[in-house]
């Protein structure tokens, strides 16, 4: 099975323009992500999909394939599809370009379900809820079925009823926003375009559920340490200095 890892790396981030090029502990953010992805045992290749010549040159210096894509694509998934549409592959991993603590072990865990389930269309990662996660609207939550597949995603506290969801670890978990798609499903996903359900929650993975896809949720211990604003750089550097942030599967 050929599995490609694709890192969407757009220059014009609203909150942090030029983010892939910013230095973190002496190395550009994108370099951290590429080096982490390259430790994967399952990926056949690592690609960077960008809209900026300097980012493209950095990717190539770091040993990744790079492809130029349009600036105005509606999502990272669309950028991944533009990168791989003419490539021979079975599965594509959408690797967040702003997570410098990403590890190959996490990507291998994300890819693993496709090796044993030929009908699986999509997979993502989840971890146990921590203090404040259920109530936080900046944290996406996943409700699961008995097969560890997603029933629903929301930034609101779900499920919210007489029982505290934190007491039901097999029912709800925190979403870690890495995705794997079988190539033919990614084509269908991008061809559909945004649907009302995903617009209501501002979560593109709801489009996959709307289309009837099964999304396997792989349980991991890793938390999500992304760089969203310039202030996050110091936080990530502190984590790097203390040696925390290494992803592990459960």
Secondary structure as UniProt FT lines:
FT   STRAND          3..9
FT   TURN            17..18
FT   HELIX           19..21
FT   STRAND          23..24
FT   TURN            25..26
FT   STRAND          27..28
FT   HELIX           29..37
FT   TURN            38..39
FT   STRAND          45..50
FT   HELIX           53..61
FT   TURN            62..63
FT   STRAND          65..68
FT   TURN            71..72
FT   HELIX           76..84
FT   TURN            85..86
FT   STRAND          91..96
FT   TURN            97..98
FT   TURN            100..101
FT   HELIX           104..116
FT   TURN            118..119
FT   STRAND          122..127
FT   TURN            131..135
FT   TURN            137..138
FT   STRAND          141..144
FT   TURN            146..147
FT   STRAND          149..154
FT   HELIX           165..167
FT   TURN            169..171
FT   STRAND          172..182
FT   HELIX           183..192
FT   HELIX           196..201
FT   HELIX           205..210
FT   TURN            211..212
FT   STRAND          215..220
FT   TURN            230..231
FT   HELIX           232..242
//
